[in-house]
Amino acid sequence: MLQGDEGTPESAQAVLKFLEEHFEINPALKQAIIGRFKTPRVEN
């Protein structure tokens, strides 16, 4: 599930999907996680 720095958004989505399949997820927390990775990434 975890892919390192470059795959962080994909890893977060995979973990979130797994958690949703096994637990009830707080909708506000889910939106906060999703929203964090919809913003453009800035490359250094």
N, C-alpha and C positions, 0 to 999 in steps of 0.2 A: 504494500500500500504506500509506503513512504519512498519518495524518489529523489530526495535531496533538494537543494535550493532551487534548481531550475524547474523542478516538477512540483513545487509547493502547491499551486492551485489545484493541480490534478490530484495530488495526494489528499488535500483537504476535502475535495469532492468525493473521493473514494471512501475516506473515513466516514464522512457524513452519510453517504449512502448506506454503508454498513450499519452505522448506528441507527438510522431510520428503520432498517429492516428488523432490528432487535429491541429498540427502545422508543419511547415517545420523546420526541425532541421539542423543546420549547421553540415556538415559531419565531419569536424575536431573536433568539440566539442563532437559529438557522439563517435568517435573513442577514444578520450581522456577518456571519461567515461567508455567505454567498456574495454579499455586497463588497466585502473586502477584496475579493479577487476579480471583480468586474471592472475595477479601476485600472487604467493603463499602468503597466510596469515601467519604471524608469531604470534604464541601464546605466551603470557607472562606467 
